[in-house]
């Protein structure tokens, strides 16, 4: 069999109709993959880094009970509701969260369903939304913290539930660190699907409270342009802290990090 006949047998006759059909097939496979596997890619598997102890509390959600950690600072005015990234849990964050108390903030953080010692098979977008709702209710309804004394803080994927909640409630402020405009666009830059996960660029336009965007200029996981875009989309009042030379995971050790958070908290001016 000569080369022309072999190519015809393997590839067939060229036509734009054939190319279009192939494109639709590939695109359809992409959509199915994104729909089925995206949560697994956003939240990679992780073994819990801690066991439940006396300082952990349990909050009820429709997905079961989630684990939370509430560290209070004496005479603190602000309480931070902190949502962490996708590859960490409360055990990894214990020392970092203690820094809030050292800097005069009380802080509540929690693990998503399926992460740490929280109930659930695996974390999902909707599970993250339900978890932060439960954490908000604990602060406002159970612990009687006034909403105008709560600063919602989301790091990386934690910016998703944080922005979503800030658009629905009326906290004192919202801080987003190293967060994407949408989950899929952390990989593709441009929208490729008619659906997406954690659509922060949509929710941030509905946020009525002041916003602080923090991002490392050398972030390769969620590139710096995501922070710039979220800052542009925030209706204001808004502020930014661009951590020069910082990557995705070392922003809190950037010079001026805690000063930027403190200046933002001071600017909120809720009856202090």
C-alpha positions as CSV (number, residue, x, y, z in Angstrom):
1,X,0.0,0.0,0.0
2,X,1.6,3.3,-1.0
3,X,1.7,6.3,1.3
4,X,-1.2,8.2,-0.3
5,X,-3.5,5.2,0.1
6,X,-2.3,4.6,3.6
7,X,-2.9,8.2,4.6
8,X,-6.4,8.1,3.0
9,X,-7.1,4.9,4.9
10,X,-6.0,6.3,8.3
11,X,-7.1,9.9,8.0
12,X,-9.7,10.0,5.3
13,X,-10.4,12.8,2.9
14,X,-9.9,16.3,4.2
15,X,-13.0,18.5,4.6
16,X,-14.0,21.4,6.8
17,X,-17.0,19.5,7.8
18,X,-14.8,16.7,9.1
19,X,-12.6,19.3,10.9
20,X,-15.7,20.9,12.5
21,X,-17.0,17.5,13.7
22,X,-13.6,16.7,15.2
23,X,-13.5,20.0,17.0
24,X,-17.0,19.4,18.4
25,X,-16.0,16.0,19.6
26,X,-12.8,17.3,21.3
27,X,-14.7,20.2,22.9
28,X,-17.5,17.9,24.1
29,X,-14.9,15.7,25.8
30,X,-13.4,18.8,27.4
31,X,-16.7,19.8,28.8
32,X,-17.4,16.4,30.2
33,X,-14.0,16.2,31.8
34,X,-14.4,19.7,33.3
35,X,-17.8,18.9,34.7
36,X,-16.9,15.5,36.2
37,X,-13.3,16.0,37.3
38,X,-12.9,19.7,38.1
39,X,-13.6,19.5,41.8
40,X,-11.0,16.7,42.1
41,X,-8.4,18.9,40.3
42,X,-9.3,22.0,42.4
43,X,-9.0,20.0,45.6
44,X,-6.3,17.4,45.3
45,X,-6.4,14.5,47.8
46,X,-4.7,15.2,51.2
47,X,-4.3,13.2,54.3
48,X,-5.3,15.1,57.5
49,X,-2.3,16.7,59.2
50,X,-3.9,16.7,62.6
51,X,-6.2,14.8,64.9
52,X,-9.1,16.5,66.7
53,X,-8.1,18.1,70.0
54,X,-9.7,20.2,72.8
55,X,-9.3,23.5,70.8
56,X,-11.2,22.2,67.8
57,X,-14.9,22.8,67.5
58,X,-17.5,21.1,65.2
59,X,-20.0,23.0,63.1
60,X,-23.1,21.5,61.4
61,X,-23.7,21.6,57.7
62,X,-25.9,19.6,55.4
63,X,-22.7,17.7,54.4
64,X,-22.1,16.7,58.0
65,X,-20.0,18.3,60.7
66,X,-16.9,20.4,59.8
67,X,-14.0,21.1,62.0
68,X,-13.1,24.7,62.9
69,X,-10.6,26.5,65.0
70,X,-11.4,29.7,66.9
71,X,-8.5,31.7,68.3
72,X,-9.5,34.8,70.3
73,X,-7.3,37.7,71.0
74,X,-7.9,39.7,74.2
75,X,-9.7,43.0,73.6
76,X,-9.7,42.4,69.9
77,X,-12.1,44.5,67.9
78,X,-12.0,42.6,64.6
79,X,-12.7,38.9,64.0
80,X,-11.2,37.3,60.8
81,X,-13.2,34.5,59.1
82,X,-10.4,32.8,57.3
83,X,-10.8,30.3,54.3
84,X,-7.6,28.5,53.4
85,X,-6.2,27.1,50.2
86,X,-6.9,23.8,48.5
87,X,-3.8,21.8,49.6
88,X,-3.8,22.6,53.3
89,X,-5.8,22.1,56.5
90,X,-6.1,23.5,60.0
91,X,-3.1,21.5,61.2
92,X,-0.9,23.1,58.5
93,X,-2.2,26.5,59.4
94,X,-2.1,26.4,63.2
95,X,1.0,28.5,63.7
96,X,0.0,31.0,61.0
97,X,-3.5,31.5,62.5
98,X,-1.9,32.2,65.8
99,X,-0.2,35.2,64.2
100,X,-3.6,36.8,64.0
101,X,-4.0,36.7,67.7
102,X,-0.5,38.1,68.1
103,X,-1.5,41.0,65.8
104,X,-4.7,41.7,67.8
105,X,-7.3,39.8,65.7
106,X,-9.5,37.0,66.7
107,X,-9.7,34.4,63.9
108,X,-12.1,31.6,63.0
109,X,-10.9,29.1,60.3
110,X,-12.5,25.9,59.2
111,X,-11.8,22.8,57.0
112,X,-14.0,22.1,54.0
113,X,-16.1,19.0,54.0
114,X,-13.8,16.1,53.1
115,X,-10.7,18.0,54.3
116,X,-8.9,17.6,57.6
117,X,-11.2,15.9,60.1
118,X,-14.4,17.4,58.6
119,X,-17.0,14.9,57.5
120,X,-17.4,14.2,53.8
121,X,-15.8,12.2,51.0
122,X,-14.0,15.1,49.3
123,X,-14.2,18.9,49.0
124,X,-16.4,20.5,46.4
125,X,-17.4,24.0,45.4
126,X,-20.9,23.8,46.8
127,X,-19.5,22.1,50.0
128,X,-17.2,25.1,50.5
129,X,-20.1,27.5,50.2
130,X,-22.1,25.6,52.8
131,X,-19.1,25.4,55.1
132,X,-18.4,29.1,55.2
133,X,-22.1,29.8,55.7
134,X,-21.9,27.6,58.8
135,X,-18.8,29.4,60.0
136,X,-20.5,32.7,59.5
137,X,-23.6,31.6,61.5
138,X,-21.3,30.4,64.3
139,X,-19.7,33.8,64.6
140,X,-22.9,36.0,64.1
141,X,-25.6,33.8,65.7
142,X,-23.8,31.6,68.2
143,X,-20.9,33.7,69.3
144,X,-22.8,37.0,68.7
145,X,-20.1,38.8,66.8
146,X,-21.5,41.8,65.0
147,X,-21.2,41.4,61.2
148,X,-19.6,44.9,61.0
149,X,-16.7,43.5,63.1
150,X,-16.0,40.5,60.8
151,X,-13.4,40.7,58.1
152,X,-13.7,37.8,55.6
153,X,-10.4,36.6,54.4
154,X,-9.8,34.1,51.6
155,X,-6.5,32.7,50.4
156,X,-6.1,31.0,47.0
157,X,-9.2,28.7,46.5
158,X,-10.5,30.1,49.8
159,X,-11.2,33.3,47.9
160,X,-14.1,31.5,46.3
161,X,-16.3,30.9,49.3
162,X,-15.1,34.2,50.8
163,X,-16.1,36.3,47.8
164,X,-19.4,34.4,47.5
165,X,-20.2,35.1,51.2
166,X,-19.2,38.7,51.1
167,X,-21.6,39.3,48.2
168,X,-24.5,37.8,50.2
169,X,-23.8,39.2,53.7
170,X,-22.6,42.6,55.0
171,X,-19.2,42.0,56.7
172,X,-16.8,44.9,57.6
173,X,-14.4,44.0,54.8
174,X,-13.1,41.4,52.4
175,X,-9.5,40.4,51.9
176,X,-8.4,38.2,49.0
177,X,-4.9,36.7,48.9
178,X,-3.5,35.0,45.8
179,X,-7.0,34.3,44.5
180,X,-8.1,33.6,40.9
181,X,-10.8,35.3,38.8
182,X,-12.4,31.9,38.2
183,X,-11.0,28.4,38.9
184,X,-10.8,27.3,35.3
185,X,-9.0,30.4,34.2
186,X,-6.2,29.8,36.6
187,X,-5.2,27.3,33.9
188,X,-6.6,28.6,30.7
189,X,-6.5,32.4,31.2
190,X,-9.4,32.8,28.7
191,X,-12.9,31.3,29.3
192,X,-13.2,28.0,27.4
193,X,-16.4,26.6,28.8
194,X,-19.9,27.9,29.4
195,X,-19.6,27.1,33.1
196,X,-16.9,27.5,35.7
197,X,-16.2,27.1,39.4
198,X,-15.7,29.8,42.0
199,X,-16.6,32.7,39.8
200,X,-15.0,35.4,41.9
201,X,-15.0,38.0,39.1
202,X,-18.8,37.7,39.1
203,X,-19.4,37.8,42.9
204,X,-16.9,40.6,43.6
205,X,-19.0,43.0,41.6
206,X,-21.8,42.4,44.1
207,X,-19.6,43.0,47.2
208,X,-20.7,46.2,49.0
209,X,-17.9,46.3,51.7
210,X,-14.4,47.5,51.3
211,X,-12.0,45.1,49.6
212,X,-8.2,44.5,49.9
213,X,-6.5,42.4,47.2
214,X,-3.2,40.8,48.0
215,X,-1.1,39.0,45.4
216,X,2.5,38.0,44.8
217,X,4.0,39.5,41.7
218,X,5.9,36.3,40.9
219,X,3.0,33.9,41.5
220,X,3.2,31.1,38.9
221,X,0.3,29.1,40.4
222,X,-2.3,31.8,40.1
223,X,-0.6,34.5,38.0
224,X,-0.5,38.1,39.1
225,X,-3.0,39.3,36.5
226,X,-5.7,37.5,38.5
227,X,-5.1,39.9,41.4
228,X,-5.1,42.9,39.1
229,X,-8.3,41.9,37.5
230,X,-10.1,41.3,40.8
231,X,-9.0,44.6,42.0
232,X,-10.3,46.3,38.8
233,X,-13.6,44.5,39.2
234,X,-14.2,45.4,42.9
235,X,-16.6,48.3,43.0
236,X,-14.8,50.0,45.9
237,X,-13.7,51.2,48.3
238,X,-10.7,49.0,47.6
239,X,-7.0,48.7,48.3
240,X,-4.2,46.5,47.2
241,X,-0.9,45.0,48.5
242,X,1.3,43.7,45.7
243,X,4.0,41.5,47.3
244,X,7.0,42.2,45.2
245,X,8.9,39.1,44.3
246,X,6.6,36.8,46.2
247,X,5.2,33.5,44.8
248,X,2.0,31.7,45.6
249,X,2.9,30.4,49.1
250,X,5.2,33.0,50.6
251,X,3.1,36.2,50.6
252,X,2.5,36.3,54.4
253,X,6.3,36.6,54.9
254,X,6.6,39.6,52.5
255,X,7.7,42.9,54.1
256,X,4.7,45.0,54.9
257,X,2.1,42.2,54.8
258,X,0.8,42.7,58.3
259,X,1.0,46.4,58.0
260,X,-1.2,46.3,54.9
261,X,-3.8,44.2,56.7
262,X,-3.6,46.6,59.7
263,X,-4.0,49.7,57.5
264,X,-7.0,48.1,55.8
265,X,-8.6,47.2,59.1
266,X,-8.0,50.8,60.4
267,X,-9.6,52.2,57.3
268,X,-12.8,50.3,57.9
269,X,-13.6,52.8,60.8
270,X,-16.8,51.0,62.0
271,X,-17.5,53.1,65.0
272,X,-14.0,52.7,66.6
